[in-house]
Amino acid sequence: MNIEKGMTQSERMAVIREHAQKFNKKLKRNQRVRKTETVSLDKYTNQENINHWTDASQYANQYYGDVYRQTTRYDNDWD
């Protein structure tokens, strides 16, 4: 229901109250969703960034092992 020109003050207040309840319900839901989404991300705040490696050779050695070592064993031989 919307506020119209011929409404009395009590009718307008009832419409405003109805919309305010709907708005507050939406705000509470958004806050609840935001809280549950950010709680799952808080476990990473005190740890290292799981998406970032500062040492590329360490990453390659850990995830590719023998293949990494076989391809890089002659990198320093320039003779």
C-alpha positions as CSV (number, residue, x, y, z in Angstrom):
1,M,0.0,0.0,0.0
2,N,1.3,3.5,-0.8
3,I,0.5,6.9,0.7
4,E,-2.2,8.6,-1.4
5,K,-3.6,12.2,-1.3
6,G,-6.9,11.5,0.4
7,M,-5.5,9.5,3.4
8,T,-5.9,10.6,7.0
9,Q,-2.8,11.0,9.2
10,S,-3.5,7.7,11.0
11,E,-3.7,5.8,7.6
12,R,-0.5,7.4,6.5
13,M,1.2,6.5,9.8
14,A,0.0,2.9,9.3
15,V,1.5,2.8,5.8
16,I,4.8,4.2,7.1
17,R,4.9,1.7,9.9
18,E,4.3,-1.2,7.5
19,H,7.1,0.0,5.2
20,A,9.4,0.6,8.2
21,Q,8.9,-2.9,9.5
22,K,9.6,-4.4,6.0
23,F,12.7,-2.2,5.7
24,N,14.0,-3.2,9.2
25,K,13.4,-6.9,8.4
26,K,15.5,-6.5,5.3
27,L,18.3,-4.7,7.2
28,K,18.4,-7.4,9.9
29,R,18.6,-10.1,7.2
30,N,21.5,-8.3,5.4
31,Q,23.4,-7.9,8.6
32,R,22.9,-11.6,9.5
33,V,24.1,-12.6,6.0
34,R,27.1,-10.2,6.2
35,K,28.0,-11.6,9.6
36,T,27.9,-15.2,8.5
37,E,29.9,-14.5,5.4
38,T,32.7,-12.6,7.2
39,V,33.0,-15.1,10.0
40,S,34.2,-17.7,7.5
41,L,36.8,-15.3,6.2
42,D,38.1,-14.3,9.6
43,K,40.1,-17.6,9.9
44,Y,42.5,-16.3,7.3
45,T,43.2,-13.0,8.9
46,N,46.0,-14.2,11.2
47,Q,47.5,-16.6,8.7
48,E,49.5,-16.1,5.6
49,N,47.6,-15.3,2.4
50,I,46.8,-18.7,0.8
51,N,46.7,-17.1,-2.7
52,H,50.1,-15.6,-2.6
53,W,53.6,-17.2,-2.9
54,T,56.6,-15.0,-2.4
55,D,59.1,-17.6,-3.5
56,A,58.3,-19.1,-7.0
57,S,61.0,-21.8,-6.7
58,Q,59.6,-22.9,-3.4
59,Y,56.1,-23.2,-4.9
60,A,57.4,-25.1,-7.9
61,N,59.4,-27.4,-5.7
62,Q,56.5,-28.2,-3.4
63,Y,53.9,-28.8,-6.2
64,Y,55.9,-30.1,-9.1
65,G,58.9,-31.7,-7.3
66,D,60.9,-33.9,-9.6
67,V,59.7,-32.2,-12.8
68,Y,60.9,-28.9,-11.4
69,R,64.3,-30.2,-10.3
70,Q,64.9,-31.9,-13.7
71,T,64.1,-28.8,-15.7
72,T,66.2,-26.5,-13.5
73,R,69.2,-28.6,-12.7
74,Y,71.2,-27.2,-15.7
75,D,70.1,-23.5,-15.3
76,N,73.4,-22.4,-13.7
77,D,75.6,-24.3,-16.2
78,W,76.6,-21.7,-18.9
79,D,79.7,-23.5,-20.1
